[in-house]
Amino acid sequence: MRIRLVLLGALSVVLVGCGGSDDQTQRGSRLYELPQAGEPFALDAADFVRTIDNSYWPMAPGSRWVYHEVESDGATKRVEVTVTDRTRTILGIPATVVHDRVTEDGEVVEDTLDWYAQDKWGGVWYLGEDTTEYENGRAVGKAGSWEAGIDGAQAGLVIPPSPAVGMAYRQEHYAGQAEDRGEILSLDEQVDVPAGSFDGVLMTKDTTPLEPEVLEHKFYAKGVGPILALGLSGGGGREELVRFTRG
């Protein structure tokens, strides 16, 4: 499978060919487009499939990732991510519910349900999250929660179909609350984390206009998913995969 990336003004359009350079994957009557910033982007539920099997982040029910996070101030946290067998219908799309639980010294500090879905071309979309923050065992806030289609929030891409270096896209958009953006920097990184050594790793640059000083690199291994996140500026920190169980 080959890819060409064509830039038309501020709009990124991906041409995905299978077998020959004249073949193109189309999104409805349009070529596959990458969502940008806060620009409106209509999703068609008929374009989505039930299974998330993108090689850079397969989400079979029962899959589980455990991460060790060290923040810039030295504080450590345990992050456990589990794909449930539940779905939530968002914009008519049956999104997979993924449970993300963060603990510090054995106490829950954040508990989140994330909603993901894959389109028929292989792109993995992020449709929102329901986040609860805790202090001393008590829920204290829902900051960062959003759902595509509600209060102007829009879905974003986590992994484009057939990723290529240079692709840039929004990962989420809820104005003033969640505006993460990603850009693919490499497809051939080598990464060592406690869970193992990985080659051919996809690396992204993650930024947000809400915190312009923050820069993070994330790494995705084929057949596994996210294995490492490195904060390079605006706070730093490192989150690495300790254990992965395939569902």
ZADO-1210 file (C-alpha; in nm, 4 decimals, padded with zeros to 6 digits):
<atoms>
<atom x="00.0000" y="00.0000" z="00.0000" code="MET" pos="1"/>
<atom x="00.1380" y="00.3361" z="-00.1035" code="ARG" pos="2"/>
<atom x="00.0555" y="00.6871" z="00.0052" code="ILE" pos="3"/>
<atom x="00.0946" y="01.0352" z="-00.1347" code="ARG" pos="4"/>
<atom x="00.0301" y="01.3403" z="00.0802" code="LEU" pos="5"/>
<atom x="-00.1058" y="01.6438" z="-00.1015" code="VAL" pos="6"/>
<atom x="-00.1473" y="01.9801" z="00.0696" code="LEU" pos="7"/>
<atom x="-00.4244" y="02.2075" z="-00.0579" code="LEU" pos="8"/>
<atom x="-00.4044" y="02.5270" z="00.1424" code="GLY" pos="9"/>
<atom x="-00.4779" y="02.4355" z="00.5024" code="ALA" pos="10"/>
<atom x="-00.6464" y="02.1049" z="00.4071" code="LEU" pos="11"/>
<atom x="-00.4521" y="01.7791" z="00.4097" code="SER" pos="12"/>
<atom x="-00.5774" y="01.5144" z="00.1671" code="VAL" pos="13"/>
<atom x="-00.4476" y="01.1583" z="00.1687" code="VAL" pos="14"/>
<atom x="-00.4473" y="00.9483" z="-00.1460" code="LEU" pos="15"/>
<atom x="-00.4288" y="00.5812" z="-00.0584" code="VAL" pos="16"/>
<atom x="-00.3542" y="00.3402" z="-00.3399" code="GLY" pos="17"/>
<atom x="-00.3794" y="-00.0372" z="-00.3289" code="CYS" pos="18"/>
<atom x="-00.1804" y="-00.2257" z="-00.5888" code="GLY" pos="19"/>
<atom x="-00.1308" y="00.0551" z="-00.8377" code="GLY" pos="20"/>
<atom x="-00.0702" y="00.4284" z="-00.8269" code="SER" pos="21"/>
<atom x="-00.3973" y="00.5016" z="-01.0085" code="ASP" pos="22"/>
<atom x="-00.6112" y="00.3413" z="-00.7389" code="ASP" pos="23"/>
<atom x="-00.7476" y="00.5779" z="-00.4755" code="GLN" pos="24"/>
<atom x="-00.9425" y="00.5256" z="-00.1575" code="THR" pos="25"/>
<atom x="-01.2266" y="00.7737" z="-00.1342" code="GLN" pos="26"/>
<atom x="-01.4214" y="00.8889" z="00.1658" code="ARG" pos="27"/>
<atom x="-01.7681" y="00.8971" z="00.0181" code="GLY" pos="28"/>
<atom x="-01.7310" y="01.1186" z="-00.2873" code="SER" pos="29"/>
<atom x="-01.4166" y="01.2812" z="-00.1472" code="ARG" pos="30"/>
<atom x="-01.0581" y="01.1748" z="-00.1049" code="LEU" pos="31"/>
<atom x="-00.9656" y="01.0846" z="00.2518" code="TYR" pos="32"/>
<atom x="-00.9212" y="01.4081" z="00.4438" code="GLU" pos="33"/>
<atom x="-00.7365" y="01.4665" z="00.7688" code="LEU" pos="34"/>
<atom x="-00.9307" y="01.6836" z="01.0161" code="PRO" pos="35"/>
<atom x="-00.7626" y="02.0131" z="01.0986" code="GLN" pos="36"/>
<atom x="-00.7863" y="02.2353" z="01.4095" code="ALA" pos="37"/>
<atom x="-01.1473" y="02.3388" z="01.4685" code="GLY" pos="38"/>
<atom x="-01.2666" y="02.3034" z="01.1087" code="GLU" pos="39"/>
<atom x="-01.6052" y="02.1287" z="01.0741" code="PRO" pos="40"/>
<atom x="-01.5728" y="01.7658" z="00.9665" code="PHE" pos="41"/>
<atom x="-01.8784" y="01.5494" z="00.9044" code="ALA" pos="42"/>
<atom x="-01.8543" y="01.1791" z="00.9863" code="LEU" pos="43"/>
<atom x="-02.0866" y="00.9224" z="00.8280" code="ASP" pos="44"/>
<atom x="-02.1765" y="00.6338" z="01.0593" code="ALA" pos="45"/>
<atom x="-02.2007" y="00.4078" z="00.7536" code="ALA" pos="46"/>
<atom x="-01.8241" y="00.4510" z="00.7041" code="ASP" pos="47"/>
<atom x="-01.7387" y="00.2905" z="01.0395" code="PHE" pos="48"/>
<atom x="-01.6730" y="-00.0720" z="01.1301" code="VAL" pos="49"/>
<atom x="-01.7150" y="-00.2616" z="01.4563" code="ARG" pos="50"/>
<atom x="-01.3555" y="-00.3798" z="01.4953" code="THR" pos="51"/>
<atom x="-01.0542" y="-00.1601" z="01.5708" code="ILE" pos="52"/>
<atom x="-00.7634" y="-00.3476" z="01.4135" code="ASP" pos="53"/>
<atom x="-00.5335" y="-00.0697" z="01.2932" code="ASN" pos="54"/>
<atom x="-00.1868" y="-00.2270" z="01.3259" code="SER" pos="55"/>
<atom x="-00.0476" y="00.0694" z="01.5222" code="TYR" pos="56"/>
<atom x="-00.3209" y="00.0479" z="01.7862" code="TRP" pos="57"/>
<atom x="-00.5397" y="-00.2637" z="01.7725" code="PRO" pos="58"/>
<atom x="-00.8127" y="-00.2504" z="02.0365" code="MET" pos="59"/>
<atom x="-00.9545" y="-00.5988" z="02.0776" code="ALA" pos="60"/>
<atom x="-01.1834" y="-00.6276" z="02.3817" code="PRO" pos="61"/>
<atom x="-00.9852" y="-00.7444" z="02.6823" code="GLY" pos="62"/>
<atom x="-00.6572" y="-00.5871" z="02.5652" code="SER" pos="63"/>
<atom x="-00.4738" y="-00.4214" z="02.8542" code="ARG" pos="64"/>
<atom x="-00.1768" y="-00.1856" z="02.8778" code="TRP" pos="65"/>
<atom x="00.0008" y="-00.0952" z="03.2019" code="VAL" pos="66"/>
<atom x="00.2278" y="00.2112" z="03.2054" code="TYR" pos="67"/>
<atom x="00.4721" y="00.3634" z="03.4514" code="HIS" pos="68"/>
<atom x="00.4653" y="00.7426" z="03.4468" code="GLU" pos="69"/>
<atom x="00.7300" y="00.9703" z="03.5964" code="VAL" pos="70"/>
<atom x="00.6384" y="01.3374" z="03.6029" code="GLU" pos="71"/>
<atom x="00.8844" y="01.6254" z="03.5814" code="SER" pos="72"/>
<atom x="00.8730" y="01.6744" z="03.9593" code="ASP" pos="73"/>
<atom x="00.9614" y="01.3086" z="04.0189" code="GLY" pos="74"/>
<atom x="00.6106" y="01.1947" z="04.1137" code="ALA" pos="75"/>
<atom x="00.5246" y="00.8485" z="03.9821" code="THR" pos="76"/>
<atom x="00.1914" y="00.7102" z="03.8673" code="LYS" pos="77"/>
<atom x="00.0520" y="00.3834" z="03.7383" code="ARG" pos="78"/>
<atom x="-00.1687" y="00.4010" z="03.4306" code="VAL" pos="79"/>
<atom x="-00.3861" y="00.1052" z="03.3359" code="GLU" pos="80"/>
<atom x="-00.5756" y="00.1070" z="03.0047" code="VAL" pos="81"/>
<atom x="-00.8294" y="-00.1669" z="02.9262" code="THR" pos="82"/>
<atom x="-01.0490" y="-00.2172" z="02.6201" code="VAL" pos="83"/>
<atom x="-01.3973" y="-00.3099" z="02.7375" code="THR" pos="84"/>
<atom x="-01.6609" y="-00.5064" z="02.5477" code="ASP" pos="85"/>
<atom x="-01.8978" y="-00.2088" z="02.5709" code="ARG" pos="86"/>
<atom x="-01.9862" y="00.0495" z="02.3092" code="THR" pos="87"/>
<atom x="-02.1352" y="00.3975" z="02.3240" code="ARG" pos="88"/>
<atom x="-02.3232" y="00.5388" z="02.0261" code="THR" pos="89"/>
<atom x="-02.1846" y="00.8788" z="01.9295" code="ILE" pos="90"/>
<atom x="-02.2962" y="01.0551" z="01.6103" code="LEU" pos="91"/>
<atom x="-02.4617" y="00.7256" z="01.5193" code="GLY" pos="92"/>
<atom x="-02.1251" y="00.5463" z="01.5465" code="ILE" pos="93"/>
<atom x="-02.0845" y="00.2505" z="01.7875" code="PRO" pos="94"/>
<atom x="-01.7663" y="00.3637" z="01.9642" code="ALA" pos="95"/>
<atom x="-01.5519" y="00.1221" z="02.1643" code="THR" pos="96"/>
<atom x="-01.5315" y="00.2126" z="02.5340" code="VAL" pos="97"/>
<atom x="-01.1761" y="00.2097" z="02.6741" code="VAL" pos="98"/>
<atom x="-01.1197" y="00.2420" z="03.0496" code="HIS" pos="99"/>
<atom x="-00.8179" y="00.4501" z="03.1574" code="ASP" pos="100"/>
<atom x="-00.7344" y="00.4457" z="03.5304" code="ARG" pos="101"/>
<atom x="-00.4498" y="00.6449" z="03.6904" code="VAL" pos="102"/>
<atom x="-00.3282" y="00.5767" z="04.0449" code="THR" pos="103"/>
<atom x="-00.0642" y="00.7398" z="04.2655" code="GLU" pos="104"/>
<atom x="00.0584" y="00.5581" z="04.5774" code="ASP" pos="105"/>
<atom x="-00.2297" y="00.3166" z="04.5308" code="GLY" pos="106"/>
<atom x="-00.4956" y="00.5902" z="04.5277" code="GLU" pos="107"/>
<atom x="-00.7058" y="00.6654" z="04.2188" code="VAL" pos="108"/>
<atom x="-00.6370" y="01.0188" z="04.0915" code="VAL" pos="109"/>
<atom x="-00.8111" y="00.9984" z="03.7557" code="GLU" pos="110"/>
<atom x="-01.0671" y="00.7617" z="03.6035" code="ASP" pos="111"/>
<atom x="-01.1644" y="00.7985" z="03.2385" code="THR" pos="112"/>
<atom x="-01.3811" y="00.6311" z="02.9775" code="LEU" pos="113"/>
<atom x="-01.2449" y="00.7050" z="02.6289" code="ASP" pos="114"/>
<atom x="-01.4450" y="00.6457" z="02.3099" code="TRP" pos="115"/>
<atom x="-01.2747" y="00.5261" z="01.9910" code="TYR" pos="116"/>
<atom x="-01.3973" y="00.4020" z="01.6538" code="ALA" pos="117"/>
<atom x="-01.2340" y="00.2896" z="01.3279" code="GLN" pos="118"/>
<atom x="-01.3505" y="00.3813" z="00.9804" code="ASP" pos="119"/>
<atom x="-01.3497" y="00.1338" z="00.6928" code="LYS" pos="120"/>
<atom x="-01.0222" y="00.2725" z="00.5586" code="TRP" pos="121"/>
<atom x="-00.8421" y="00.1976" z="00.8852" code="GLY" pos="122"/>
<atom x="-00.8340" y="00.5395" z="01.0493" code="GLY" pos="123"/>
<atom x="-00.8831" y="00.5354" z="01.4279" code="VAL" pos="124"/>
<atom x="-01.0992" y="00.8221" z="01.5525" code="TRP" pos="125"/>
<atom x="-01.1266" y="00.9702" z="01.9003" code="TYR" pos="126"/>
<atom x="-01.4883" y="01.0613" z="01.9797" code="LEU" pos="127"/>
<atom x="-01.4497" y="01.1916" z="02.3333" code="GLY" pos="128"/>
<atom x="-01.3961" y="01.1049" z="02.6966" code="GLU" pos="129"/>
<atom x="-01.5687" y="01.1080" z="03.0329" code="ASP" pos="130"/>
<atom x="-01.3034" y="01.1982" z="03.2887" code="THR" pos="131"/>
<atom x="-01.3310" y="01.2172" z="03.6671" code="THR" pos="132"/>
<atom x="-01.0508" y="01.3562" z="03.8827" code="GLU" pos="133"/>
<atom x="-01.0076" y="01.2453" z="04.2447" code="TYR" pos="134"/>
<atom x="-00.8438" y="01.3858" z="04.5568" code="GLU" pos="135"/>
<atom x="-00.8220" y="01.1819" z="04.8764" code="ASN" pos="136"/>
<atom x="-01.0670" y="00.9313" z="04.7334" code="GLY" pos="137"/>
<atom x="-01.3316" y="01.1888" z="04.6437" code="ARG" pos="138"/>
<atom x="-01.4386" y="01.3020" z="04.2968" code="ALA" pos="139"/>
<atom x="-01.3461" y="01.6682" z="04.2532" code="VAL" pos="140"/>
<atom x="-01.3954" y="01.7514" z="03.8866" code="GLY" pos="141"/>
<atom x="-01.4724" y="01.6526" z="03.5285" code="LYS" pos="142"/>
<atom x="-01.2218" y="01.8804" z="03.3528" code="ALA" pos="143"/>
<atom x="-01.1294" y="01.7616" z="03.0040" code="GLY" pos="144"/>
<atom x="-01.4521" y="01.5684" z="02.9448" code="SER" pos="145"/>
<atom x="-01.6120" y="01.6090" z="02.6016" code="TRP" pos="146"/>
<atom x="-01.8196" y="01.4233" z="02.3431" code="GLU" pos="147"/>
<atom x="-01.8207" y="01.4738" z="01.9669" code="ALA" pos="148"/>
<atom x="-02.1396" y="01.6436" z="01.8535" code="GLY" pos="149"/>
<atom x="-02.2128" y="01.8087" z="02.1885" code="ILE" pos="150"/>
<atom x="-02.1454" y="02.1802" z="02.2550" code="ASP" pos="151"/>
<atom x="-01.9444" y="02.2121" z="01.9345" code="GLY" pos="152"/>
<atom x="-01.6966" y="01.9332" z="02.0163" code="ALA" pos="153"/>
<atom x="-01.5583" y="01.7430" z="01.7172" code="GLN" pos="154"/>
<atom x="-01.3932" y="01.4062" z="01.6700" code="ALA" pos="155"/>
<atom x="-01.0250" y="01.3778" z="01.5832" code="GLY" pos="156"/>
<atom x="-00.7878" y="01.1187" z="01.4426" code="LEU" pos="157"/>
<atom x="-00.5541" y="00.9180" z="01.6628" code="VAL" pos="158"/>
<atom x="-00.3984" y="00.7065" z="01.3857" code="ILE" pos="159"/>
<atom x="-00.4602" y="00.7874" z="01.0167" code="PRO" pos="160"/>
<atom x="-00.5035" y="00.5052" z="00.7669" code="PRO" pos="161"/>
<atom x="-00.1681" y="00.4070" z="00.6147" code="SER" pos="162"/>
<atom x="00.0363" y="00.6638" z="00.8132" code="PRO" pos="163"/>
<atom x="00.3072" y="00.8601" z="00.6344" code="ALA" pos="164"/>
<atom x="00.5714" y="01.1054" z="00.7548" code="VAL" pos="165"/>
<atom x="00.4418" y="01.4611" z="00.7367" code="GLY" pos="166"/>
<atom x="00.0751" y="01.3882" z="00.7986" code="MET" pos="167"/>
<atom x="-00.0688" y="01.6464" z="01.0395" code="ALA" pos="168"/>
<atom x="-00.4164" y="01.6357" z="01.1916" code="TYR" pos="169"/>
<atom x="-00.6227" y="01.7200" z="01.4963" code="ARG" pos="170"/>
<atom x="-00.6651" y="01.4500" z="01.7587" code="GLN" pos="171"/>
<atom x="-00.9583" y="01.6147" z="01.9353" code="GLU" pos="172"/>
<atom x="-01.1389" y="01.9469" z="01.9405" code="HIS" pos="173"/>
<atom x="-01.3484" y="02.0997" z="02.2143" code="TYR" pos="174"/>
<atom x="-01.2767" y="02.4715" z="02.1997" code="ALA" pos="175"/>
<atom x="-01.0820" y="02.5949" z="02.4996" code="GLY" pos="176"/>
<atom x="-01.0860" y="02.2531" z="02.6649" code="GLN" pos="177"/>
<atom x="-00.9304" y="01.9871" z="02.4399" code="ALA" pos="178"/>
<atom x="-00.7416" y="02.0845" z="02.1249" code="GLU" pos="179"/>
<atom x="-00.4642" y="01.8269" z="02.0821" code="ASP" pos="180"/>
<atom x="-00.2883" y="01.8031" z="01.7458" code="ARG" pos="181"/>
<atom x="-00.0531" y="01.5417" z="01.6043" code="GLY" pos="182"/>
<atom x="00.2059" y="01.5157" z="01.3291" code="GLU" pos="183"/>
<atom x="00.3822" y="01.1989" z="01.2138" code="ILE" pos="184"/>
<atom x="00.7611" y="01.2410" z="01.2314" code="LEU" pos="185"/>
<atom x="00.8876" y="00.8866" z="01.1681" code="SER" pos="186"/>
<atom x="00.7839" y="00.5292" z="01.0947" code="LEU" pos="187"/>
<atom x="01.1121" y="00.3540" z="01.1712" code="ASP" pos="188"/>
<atom x="01.2041" y="00.4333" z="01.5305" code="GLU" pos="189"/>
<atom x="01.3581" y="00.1782" z="01.7672" code="GLN" pos="190"/>
<atom x="01.2299" y="00.1945" z="02.1246" code="VAL" pos="191"/>
<atom x="01.3215" y="00.0054" z="02.4421" code="ASP" pos="192"/>
<atom x="01.0744" y="00.0046" z="02.7311" code="VAL" pos="193"/>
<atom x="01.0204" y="-00.2400" z="03.0191" code="PRO" pos="194"/>
<atom x="00.7655" y="-00.4304" z="02.8065" code="ALA" pos="195"/>
<atom x="01.0284" y="-00.5035" z="02.5398" code="GLY" pos="196"/>
<atom x="01.2259" y="-00.3751" z="02.2422" code="SER" pos="197"/>
<atom x="01.0381" y="-00.2589" z="01.9331" code="PHE" pos="198"/>
<atom x="01.1425" y="-00.1726" z="01.5771" code="ASP" pos="199"/>
<atom x="00.9524" y="00.0072" z="01.3045" code="GLY" pos="200"/>
<atom x="00.7847" y="00.2307" z="01.5623" code="VAL" pos="201"/>
<atom x="00.5644" y="00.5240" z="01.4580" code="LEU" pos="202"/>
<atom x="00.6579" y="00.8544" z="01.6256" code="MET" pos="203"/>
<atom x="00.4321" y="01.1585" z="01.6493" code="THR" pos="204"/>
<atom x="00.4781" y="01.5157" z="01.7640" code="LYS" pos="205"/>
<atom x="00.1882" y="01.6163" z="01.9883" code="ASP" pos="206"/>
<atom x="00.1029" y="01.9786" z="02.0629" code="THR" pos="207"/>
<atom x="-00.1915" y="02.1937" z="02.1712" code="THR" pos="208"/>
<atom x="-00.2566" y="02.5650" z="02.1143" code="PRO" pos="209"/>
<atom x="-00.3994" y="02.5759" z="02.4675" code="LEU" pos="210"/>
<atom x="-00.0470" y="02.5196" z="02.6050" code="GLU" pos="211"/>
<atom x="00.1951" y="02.6367" z="02.3325" code="PRO" pos="212"/>
<atom x="00.4996" y="02.5561" z="02.5460" code="GLU" pos="213"/>
<atom x="00.4087" y="02.1862" z="02.5697" code="VAL" pos="214"/>
<atom x="00.5714" y="01.9429" z="02.3257" code="LEU" pos="215"/>
<atom x="00.5410" y="01.5659" z="02.3495" code="GLU" pos="216"/>
<atom x="00.6568" y="01.2755" z="02.1358" code="HIS" pos="217"/>
<atom x="00.4494" y="00.9567" z="02.1353" code="LYS" pos="218"/>
<atom x="00.5541" y="00.6168" z="02.0028" code="PHE" pos="219"/>
<atom x="00.3276" y="00.3410" z="01.8652" code="TYR" pos="220"/>
<atom x="00.4459" y="-00.0152" z="01.7968" code="ALA" pos="221"/>
<atom x="00.2738" y="-00.2392" z="01.5435" code="LYS" pos="222"/>
<atom x="00.0563" y="-00.5036" z="01.7005" code="GLY" pos="223"/>
<atom x="00.0752" y="-00.3348" z="02.0422" code="VAL" pos="224"/>
<atom x="-00.0190" y="00.0342" z="02.0366" code="GLY" pos="225"/>
<atom x="00.1245" y="00.3218" z="02.2446" code="PRO" pos="226"/>
<atom x="00.4494" y="00.2194" z="02.4136" code="ILE" pos="227"/>
<atom x="00.6145" y="00.5477" z="02.5130" code="LEU" pos="228"/>
<atom x="00.5336" y="00.9163" z="02.5658" code="ALA" pos="229"/>
<atom x="00.8112" y="01.1704" z="02.6230" code="LEU" pos="230"/>
<atom x="00.7475" y="01.5247" z="02.7416" code="GLY" pos="231"/>
<atom x="01.0156" y="01.7375" z="02.5748" code="LEU" pos="232"/>
<atom x="00.9085" y="02.0804" z="02.6971" code="SER" pos="233"/>
<atom x="00.6445" y="02.2459" z="02.9098" code="GLY" pos="234"/>
<atom x="00.6775" y="02.0051" z="03.1988" code="GLY" pos="235"/>
<atom x="00.8578" y="01.7001" z="03.0659" code="GLY" pos="236"/>
<atom x="00.7891" y="01.3567" z="03.2035" code="GLY" pos="237"/>
<atom x="00.8005" y="01.0012" z="03.0698" code="ARG" pos="238"/>
<atom x="00.5320" y="00.7337" z="03.0426" code="GLU" pos="239"/>
<atom x="00.6467" y="00.3890" z="02.9312" code="GLU" pos="240"/>
<atom x="00.4775" y="00.0561" z="02.8732" code="LEU" pos="241"/>
<atom x="00.5452" y="-00.2002" z="03.1435" code="VAL" pos="242"/>
<atom x="00.3102" y="-00.4774" z="03.0386" code="ARG" pos="243"/>
<atom x="00.0743" y="-00.5549" z="02.7489" code="PHE" pos="244"/>
<atom x="-00.1896" y="-00.8257" z="02.7370" code="THR" pos="245"/>
<atom x="-00.3621" y="-00.8880" z="02.4039" code="ARG" pos="246"/>
<atom x="-00.7373" y="-00.9412" z="02.4170" code="GLY" pos="247"/>
</atoms>
